[in-house]
């Protein structure tokens, strides 16, 4: 087995153990909300890294593609289950509302799920990560940028692309300079 595949398998094992560790912490009892928010952010980073490692594994080891895919689906289910548990703890009102009452009608549910206007809030002052185009810096940049900007539902794709372009330097900035700042360019990723 080539060295790069062994390294990726070790990283995958490490990431799986981190997800298990977070599950164990939650099973022992829910920490305070601030800690849970930090843990869900960390869990998302771990999952995103795992996703990247799985893609690399499938490319480098196509003979075991089914095995890697099965492993990925297993971890994906664990991730969504754990993220859901944490979200339910952080937002208990959402859980009780989603259970609803037995007398609730279909029209009541339709009204309660009507889209609401998104609030635009200014993000707190925090330095954006920068990316210079070097491959070894990509994963760290991608995960940090996604957590700070890409996952924000109150930002439009135009805003996200603007933040992305401002975070790029050197060769990376030169590559995307020609992109128009519009939602289509950002969603192409």
N, C-alpha and C positions, 0 to 999 in steps of 0.2 A: 504494500500500500504506500503510495507516495507520501512524502512528509507533509505536504500541504493539506492532504485529506485528513491525516492523523491530527494535525493542529486544529482543523475545523471541527472534527469530532470531539476533541477535548474541549473546545470552546462551547460547543453545543451542550455537552455534559455539564459544564460549569453553569451555563445559563439555565438549564433544567433544574439544577440544584438550587439556584437562586429563586426560581419560581416556587419550588417546593418549600424553601425556607420561609418565603412570604406567606404561603398557605399555612404553615405551622404556626407562625406568629399570630395569624388571624384566628386559627383554631383554639389557641390558648386564651383568647379574649381580645376584644377590639381595643386597640390603643386609642388615644385621643384623636380628634378629627384632624388636627394639624399633622400629626404623625401619619395618619392614614393618607392624607393628601400627598405627602412626600413619598410614601410607599407606592401609591398608584402611579405617580410620575416615574418612579424608579422601575416599577413593573413594566410600564409602557416602553421605557428605554431598553430593558432586558428583552422584551418581546421583539422590538424592532431589530435589535442586534441579532436575535435568534433567526428572524426572518431572512436577514442578509446572509448569515452563515448557511442557512438551508439552501438558498439560491446558489451560493458558491459550491456547496456540496453536490447538488444536482448537476451542475455544469462540469465539475471536476471528476465526478464518479457516476456517469450515466448508467453503468451496469446495475447500480443499486438504487436507481431513481425511485422505484416503488417503495422500498424500505424507508428512504429519506422522506418521501411524501407522507407515508403512514405516521412516521415519527412527528412530522410537522403538524399533521391534523390533530394528533393527540395533544401536543403542546398548545396548539391554538385553542382547543376546547378548554384546557386547563386555564389558559390565560383569560378567556372570555368569562369563564365561570368565576374566577377569582376577582376580576375587575368588576363584575356584576355584584358580587358579595360586598366589596368595598363601597361601591356606589350606593347600594341599598343601606349601608350603615351611615354613610355621609348624608344621604337624602332620604330619611325615613318617611317623610311626608309623601314622596313620590311613590313609595312602596304601598302605603295605605291607600293612596288615591287610585293606584293601578288595580288594586284588589276590587275596589268599587263595592256598591251595595247590590244585593240581588234584585232590587226594584228599579235599578237604573235602566233606562230605555236606550235603544240604539241611537236615537236622536240626541239624547243627553251626552252619550259618549262621543258622538260626532262633533258636538259643539265644544266639548272639553278638549278635543284633540285638534281643533282648528289652529292653523299656523298663527304664531304670535310674531309681532314685529321685533326684530333683533335690535338690541340696544348696542350702540357703538360706545365702547368705553376706551379710554386712553390706557394703554399698557403702562405698567410701572416702569420707571427708569431702570433699565438693565442693559448692559452692553450685549449686542448681538454677537454671536460667534462669527468668525470670518473664515472664508475658505479661499485658498490660493490656487486650487487646481491640482494639488498633489494627492495622489491616490491614498496614501497612508493617513491623510487627515480627513478623508471623506466621511467615514462612518460616524466619527465623533461629531463632525459638523452637521451631518444629516439628522442625527438623533436630537441634538441640542436645538437646531433650528425648528424641527418639527414640533418639539415640545413647547418652544417659546412662541412660535408664529403659526406653523402649519396646522396645528390642532385647534387653534382659536376659532370657534364658530362665529364669533361676532366680527371677524375680519373678512372682507370680500377677497376674492382671488386677485383683484387688482392691487389691493393693499399688500397681500402676501407676496406678490411678485415684486412690488416696490421694495419691501423689506429684504427679499432674497437678493435682488440686484445690489442693494446697498451693503450686503454682507460679503459680497464677492470681491476679491482683489486679484491683481496680477492676471495670469493667463485665464483663470475662470471668469473674471469680469470681462475680458476681451471676447470670450466665446459667446456670452449672452448679451453683449452690447446691442446687437441688431434686433433683439426681440422687442416688440411693442409692449408697452405696459397695458395689458388687458387681461381679462379673466381667462381667455382661451390659452394664452401663452403660459400662464401659471399651471393650468390644469393639465397641460401636456406633460409636465414634469419630465 
